[in-house]
């Protein structure tokens, strides 16, 4: 570059001419950097029935997760709910630290509280940073411990390219993930907590007298999209994890590093349009092995890298268009806004590209075992994150059946409270079935590895006067 400039700028050139030539050269360099960053955006499409990767582009490249981080915060929240440790109505107290988080946030004052369900809804719609921190502090004692729990859970789920540093995804150079890992987490949320997964389809909710609208513009606009989460910071660009279910086929798709919310949404729409017809109508069984652990062992099973760990490439100034679009200077001063509405004053219309997306077929990800630092005596459980076999997912016990899903879910919650030790390693869920033209919902607990294990749990429940029977799924 230096030689090229010396050939262009002569010693006799006037100062003004020299400045103009150098400016043109720098424009070329910055534009080249912008192209390089755009090429490094990441995406993946996974058949959520078989685990087959239908499309992949830089899927294992390190990226900042931004608010996709909150997917893991909610995973651990759902896990605590399923085990009866907290309920939808448990108060979540906001510390001074949680209340001081950068926008977007719910705005609860220090010492104030909201119900767990309100915190969940504020996260899936508004992407509330203060709610995520408050949940993390409640579940982990403090946010640092909770981040270790998040990373430990990631390892157990087979997410070996992810490290969490906080509960909300606000900028931290040591927090990173990959598109493949986010797809794994998206699949795990539906498979492991179907009873709570519906929260991700929430497009708005009432907080007092205020109607809070969500950031996920694909909900209600692309047929079959039922969640999951958006994410944005200046360093990460615009991220999105989408789950699609058309009744016969299921996909989880991830787009990371978009240059705008509109272009990201259009890219996601194109991927869904191209690959949903190619997804399998058959398949079954869990694709992500369930990994239960208590907080103490979770903290012992992960050694976080130092704060200056290698991070994703910085976003060049030339493509940081959202930097100049953020309206709130105070927000910029604190770091990055997670509010896509302030990052883009006017959302562009969603356009499904007519041009077909180039197909890149790659093999399913290899099974990986959680890597644990040898210094720790307690080994991590074996992890089998992806399995393409269409096999039954084990044994379950059924405790009730009701024509109302809410009643079936209430029975699951009550049963968990009555027998928390018996169901410590089980996961409650509802299954719809039709009888004489009427839809009923079975209330079941899954996760039993054998018939004997299911029968043993059922016997223990019967001693507590809870009727049940074992069933193979």
C-alpha positions in Angstrom: 0.0 0.0 0.0 2.8 2.4 0.9 4.5 1.6 -2.5 1.3 2.2 -4.4 0.8 5.6 -2.7 4.4 6.7 -3.4 3.7 5.9 -7.0 0.6 8.1 -7.0 1.7 11.0 -4.9 4.7 12.7 -6.3 7.0 15.0 -4.4 5.9 17.9 -6.6 2.2 17.4 -6.0 0.4 20.3 -4.3 -0.7 19.8 -0.6 -4.4 19.9 -1.7 -3.9 17.4 -4.4 -2.0 15.1 -2.0 -4.8 15.2 0.5 -7.4 14.4 -2.1 -5.4 11.4 -3.4 -4.9 10.1 0.1 -8.6 10.5 0.9 -9.5 8.5 -2.1 -7.0 5.8 -1.1 -8.4 5.6 2.4 -11.9 5.4 1.1 -10.8 2.3 -0.9 -9.2 0.7 2.2 -12.2 1.3 4.4 -14.6 0.0 1.7 -12.5 -3.1 1.5 -12.7 -3.6 5.2 -16.5 -3.3 5.0 -16.7 -6.0 2.4 -14.4 -8.2 4.5 -16.7 -7.8 7.5 -19.8 -8.5 5.5 -18.2 -11.7 4.2 -17.7 -12.7 7.8 -21.3 -12.7 8.8 -22.5 -16.1 10.0 -25.5 -18.2 9.4 -26.8 -21.8 9.8 -30.0 -23.7 9.1 -30.6 -26.9 11.0 -33.4 -29.5 10.5 -34.9 -29.5 14.0 -36.3 -33.0 13.5 -33.1 -34.8 12.3 -30.2 -32.5 13.3 -29.0 -32.3 9.7 -27.3 -29.0 8.7 -29.0 -27.7 5.6 -27.0 -24.5 5.2 -23.9 -23.2 6.8 -21.7 -20.1 6.4 -19.0 -19.3 8.9 -21.1 -21.3 11.4 -18.1 -22.0 13.7 -16.6 -18.5 13.6 -16.5 -16.6 16.8 -19.2 -13.9 17.2 -20.5 -11.6 19.9 -23.9 -13.0 21.0 -25.5 -9.7 22.1 -29.0 -10.4 23.4 -28.9 -14.0 22.1 -27.2 -14.4 25.5 -30.6 -14.1 27.1 -31.6 -17.5 25.6 -29.3 -19.2 28.0 -30.5 -17.0 30.9 -34.0 -18.2 30.1 -32.9 -21.8 29.7 -31.6 -21.8 33.3 -34.8 -20.0 34.4 -37.0 -22.6 32.8 -34.8 -25.3 34.3 -35.4 -23.8 37.8 -39.1 -23.6 37.1 -39.3 -27.2 35.9 -37.6 -28.4 39.0 -40.0 -26.4 41.3 -37.2 -24.2 42.6 -39.1 -21.1 41.4 -42.6 -20.5 39.9 -44.1 -18.0 37.6 -45.1 -15.9 40.6 -41.8 -15.9 42.4 -40.7 -12.3 43.0 -37.5 -11.2 41.2 -35.8 -8.4 43.2 -33.8 -5.9 41.3 -30.5 -4.9 42.9 -28.9 -1.5 42.3 -26.6 -3.2 39.8 -29.6 -4.7 37.8 -31.5 -1.5 37.9 -28.5 0.5 36.5 -28.1 -1.7 33.4 -28.1 0.1 30.1 -31.3 0.2 28.0 -33.3 -1.4 26.8 -34.7 -2.3 30.2 -37.9 -2.6 32.1 -37.0 0.3 34.5 -37.6 -1.3 37.9 -36.1 0.8 40.7 -33.5 -0.7 43.1 -35.3 -2.9 45.7 -38.3 -3.2 43.5 -39.5 -6.6 42.1 -41.6 -8.2 39.4 -42.9 -11.8 39.1 -40.7 -14.3 37.2 -43.2 -14.4 34.4 -43.1 -10.6 34.0 -39.3 -10.8 33.8 -39.5 -13.6 31.2 -42.0 -11.6 29.1 -39.9 -8.5 29.3 -36.9 -10.4 28.0 -38.5 -12.2 25.1 -40.2 -9.0 23.9 -38.3 -5.9 25.0 -35.0 -7.7 25.6 -34.8 -6.1 29.0 -31.2 -6.0 30.3 -32.2 -5.2 33.8 -34.6 -8.2 34.0 -32.0 -10.6 32.7 -29.4 -9.4 35.3 -32.0 -9.7 38.1 -32.9 -13.2 37.1 -29.2 -14.1 36.9 -28.5 -12.7 40.4 -31.5 -14.6 41.8 -30.5 -17.9 40.3 -26.7 -17.6 40.7 -26.3 -15.5 43.8 -24.5 -12.9 41.7 -24.0 -12.3 38.0 -20.4 -13.6 37.9 -21.5 -16.9 39.4 -24.5 -17.0 37.1 -22.2 -16.5 34.0 -20.2 -19.5 35.1 -23.3 -21.5 35.4 -24.3 -20.4 31.9 -21.0 -21.4 30.4 -21.1 -24.8 32.3 -24.6 -25.4 30.9 -23.3 -24.5 27.4 -20.6 -27.1 27.7 -23.1 -29.8 28.9 -25.3 -29.0 25.9 -22.3 -29.4 23.5 -21.9 -25.7 22.9 -18.1 -25.8 23.0 -17.5 -22.5 21.2 -19.3 -20.3 23.7 -18.3 -18.4 26.8 -20.8 -16.2 28.8 -19.7 -13.3 31.0 -23.1 -11.8 31.9 -26.8 -12.6 31.8 -27.9 -10.0 29.3 -25.4 -9.8 26.4 -24.3 -6.2 26.9 -20.7 -5.8 25.5 -17.9 -7.8 27.1 -14.8 -8.7 25.0 -14.6 -12.1 26.7 -18.2 -13.1 25.8 -18.6 -15.0 22.5 -20.4 -17.7 20.7 -20.9 -19.3 17.3 -23.9 -19.6 15.0 -23.8 -23.4 15.4 -23.9 -23.1 19.2 -26.9 -20.7 19.1 -28.8 -23.2 16.9 -28.0 -26.0 19.4 -29.4 -23.8 22.2 -32.5 -22.9 20.2 -33.2 -26.6 19.6 -32.6 -27.4 23.3 -35.0 -24.8 24.5 -37.9 -26.3 22.6 -37.0 -29.9 23.3 -36.2 -29.6 27.0 -38.9 -27.1 28.0 -41.9 -27.4 25.6 -44.1 -26.3 28.5 -42.4 -22.9 28.5 -41.4 -22.5 24.9 -44.5 -20.6 24.0 -43.1 -17.5 25.7 -40.9 -17.0 22.7 -43.9 -16.5 20.5 -45.1 -13.5 22.6 -45.2 -10.4 20.4 -46.2 -8.0 23.2 -47.4 -7.9 26.8 -49.0 -5.5 29.3 -46.7 -4.1 32.0 -49.1 -2.1 34.2 -50.9 0.1 31.8 -48.1 0.0 29.2 -48.2 -2.2 26.1 -44.6 -3.4 25.4 -44.0 -4.6 21.9 -41.4 -7.1 20.8 -38.3 -6.7 18.5 -38.9 -9.9 16.5 -40.5 -8.6 13.4 -40.8 -12.1 11.7 -43.4 -13.2 14.2 -46.7 -13.0 12.5 -45.1 -12.0 9.2 -43.5 -15.3 8.1 -45.7 -18.3 8.3 -44.5 -20.9 10.8 -42.1 -18.7 12.7 -42.7 -19.2 16.4 -39.7 -17.5 18.1 -36.9 -17.2 19.3 -34.7 -14.1 19.9 -33.2 -11.0 18.4 -29.9 -9.4 19.4 -28.0 -6.2 18.6 -25.0 -4.3 19.7 -22.7 -2.2 17.5 -19.9 -4.7 17.8 -22.1 -7.8 17.0 -24.3 -6.3 14.3 -27.9 -7.6 14.0 -28.4 -11.2 15.2 -31.4 -13.4 15.0 -32.3 -17.0 16.0 -35.6 -18.2 14.4 -37.6 -21.4 15.0 -40.0 -22.4 12.2 -42.7 -25.1 12.5 -45.2 -25.6 9.6 -46.8 -28.6 11.2 -44.7 -31.2 9.3 -41.3 -29.7 9.3 -39.2 -27.8 11.8 -36.2 -25.6 11.4 -33.9 -23.6 13.6 -32.0 -20.9 11.7 -29.4 -18.4 12.9 -28.2 -15.2 11.3 -25.4 -13.2 13.0 -23.6 -10.0 12.0 -26.3 -8.4 9.9 -25.6 -4.8 8.9 -29.2 -3.8 9.7 -32.3 -5.2 11.1 -34.0 -5.2 7.8 -31.2 -7.0 5.9 -30.9 -9.5 8.7 -34.7 -10.2 8.6 -34.6 -10.5 4.8 -31.7 -12.9 4.9 -33.6 -15.0 7.5 -36.7 -15.0 5.4 -34.7 -16.1 2.4 -33.2 -19.0 4.3 -36.6 -20.1 5.6 -38.1 -19.9 2.2 -35.3 -21.9 0.6 -34.8 -24.6 3.2 -38.1 -25.3 4.9 -39.3 -27.3 1.9 -36.1 -29.4 2.2 -36.5 -30.3 5.8 -37.6 -33.8 6.8 -41.2 -34.6 7.6 -39.9 -37.6 9.6 -37.6 -38.0 12.5 -37.9 -37.9 16.3 -36.0 -38.1 19.5 -34.1 -35.4 21.3 -31.3 -33.8 19.2 -29.7 -32.2 22.3 -28.9 -34.3 25.3 -30.5 -32.9 28.4 -27.9 -31.8 30.9 -29.1 -31.3 34.5 -26.7 -30.0 37.2 -26.9 -28.2 40.4 -25.4 -24.7 40.6 -22.4 -25.8 42.8 -21.2 -28.5 40.5 -21.9 -26.2 37.5 -19.5 -23.7 38.9 -16.8 -26.3 39.4 -17.1 -27.7 35.9 -15.9 -24.7 34.0 -12.8 -22.5 34.1 -13.5 -19.3 32.2 -10.7 -17.9 30.0 -9.1 -14.6 31.0 -10.9 -11.4 30.3 -8.6 -10.7 27.4 -9.4 -13.9 25.5 -9.4 -13.6 21.7 -12.6 -12.0 20.5 -14.4 -11.6 17.2 -13.2 -9.2 14.7 -14.1 -5.6 15.5 -16.7 -4.0 13.3 -15.1 -1.5 10.9 -16.2 2.1 11.2 -17.4 2.1 7.6 -20.2 -0.4 8.3 -21.1 0.7 11.8 -24.1 2.4 10.4 -26.0 1.7 13.6 -23.5 3.8 15.5 -24.7 7.0 14.0 -28.3 5.9 14.1 -28.5 5.5 17.9 -30.5 8.5 19.2 -29.7 8.3 22.9 -26.2 9.7 23.5 -26.4 8.5 27.1 -26.9 4.9 25.9 -23.9 5.1 23.6 -21.8 6.4 26.5 -22.7 3.3 28.5 -21.8 0.9 25.7 -24.3 -0.3 23.2 -28.0 -0.1 22.9 -29.9 -3.4 22.7 -32.9 -1.5 21.3 -33.2 -2.2 17.6 -35.9 0.5 17.5 -33.4 3.2 18.4 -30.7 1.7 16.2 -33.0 1.9 13.2 -35.5 4.8 13.4 -37.7 3.2 10.7 -37.7 -0.6 10.1 -37.5 -1.4 6.4 -40.3 -3.5 4.9 -39.7 -7.2 4.9 -38.9 -8.5 1.4 -38.5 -12.2 0.8 -35.8 -12.5 -1.8 -37.0 -14.0 -5.1 -33.5 -15.2 -5.9 -32.8 -18.6 -4.4 -30.2 -18.8 -1.7 -27.1 -20.7 -2.7 -27.3 -24.2 -1.2 -24.4 -25.3 0.9 -25.0 -28.9 2.2 -22.6 -29.9 5.0 -22.6 -32.9 7.2 -24.2 -32.9 10.6 -22.0 -31.6 13.4 -19.7 -34.1 15.0 -20.6 -35.3 18.5 -18.4 -33.6 21.0 -17.7 -34.4 24.7 -17.6 -31.6 27.2 -14.0 -30.6 27.8 -13.1 -30.2 31.5 -10.0 -28.8 33.1 -8.0 -31.8 34.4 -7.5 -30.1 37.7 -11.1 -30.5 38.7 -11.8 -33.9 40.3 -15.5 -34.1 39.3 -15.8 -35.1 35.6 -18.4 -33.5 33.4 -21.3 -35.7 32.2 -21.0 -37.1 28.7 -22.7 -35.0 26.1 -24.3 -36.2 22.9 -25.5 -32.9 21.5 -26.7 -34.2 18.1 -28.3 -37.5 17.1 -30.0 -38.0 13.8 -31.5 -41.4 14.7 -35.3 -41.4 14.7 -35.7 -43.4 17.9 -38.0 -43.1 21.0 -36.7 -40.5 23.4 -37.0 -42.8 26.5 -39.6 -43.3 29.1 -42.0 -40.9 30.7 -44.7 -40.9 33.4 -48.1 -39.5 32.9 -49.8 -37.9 35.8 -52.9 -36.3 34.3 -55.0 -35.6 31.2 -57.2 -32.5 30.6 -59.1 -30.8 27.8 -57.3 -27.6 28.8 -53.5 -27.2 28.4 -53.4 -24.7 31.2 -54.9 -27.3 33.6 -52.4 -29.9 32.4 -49.6 -27.5 33.0 -50.9 -26.6 36.4 -51.0 -30.2 37.4 -47.3 -30.5 36.3 -46.4 -27.5 38.4 -48.3 -28.9 41.5 -46.8 -32.3 41.1 -43.3 -30.9 40.9 -43.9 -28.9 44.1 -45.3 -32.0 45.9 -42.4 -34.3 44.9 -39.4 -32.2 44.0 -36.8 -34.9 44.9 -38.6 -37.6 42.9 -38.8 -35.4 39.8 -35.4 -33.6 40.3 -34.0 -35.0 37.0 -37.3 -35.1 35.1 -38.8 -32.5 32.8 -42.5 -31.8 32.6 -44.3 -31.3 29.4 -47.7 -31.5 27.8 -48.7 -33.6 24.7 -51.9 -32.9 22.7 -54.1 -35.7 21.4 -57.5 -36.0 19.8 -60.3 -38.1 21.1 -63.8 -38.1 19.5 -63.1 -34.7 17.9 -61.9 -33.1 21.2 -58.3 -32.1 21.9 -56.9 -33.2 25.2 -53.5 -32.6 26.8 -51.5 -35.3 28.6 -49.4 -34.1 31.5 -46.1 -36.0 31.5 -42.6 -36.0 33.0 -39.9 -37.2 30.7 -36.2 -37.9 31.0 -36.2 -41.4 32.4 -33.6 -43.7 30.8 -35.4 -47.0 31.4 -38.7 -48.5 32.2 -37.5 -49.4 35.7 -36.5 -45.8 36.4 -39.9 -44.5 35.3 -41.7 -47.2 37.3 -39.6 -46.4 40.4 -40.5 -42.7 40.1 -44.2 -43.5 39.6 -44.2 -45.8 42.7 -42.7 -42.9 44.7 -45.4 -40.5 43.4 -48.2 -43.0 44.4 -46.9 -43.0 47.9 -47.6 -39.3 47.9 -51.1 -40.1 46.6 -50.3 -38.9 43.1 -51.7 -41.3 40.5 -49.5 -42.0 37.5 -48.3 -44.7 35.0 -45.2 -45.2 32.9 -45.2 -44.9 29.2 -42.6 -45.3 26.5 -42.4 -42.3 24.1 
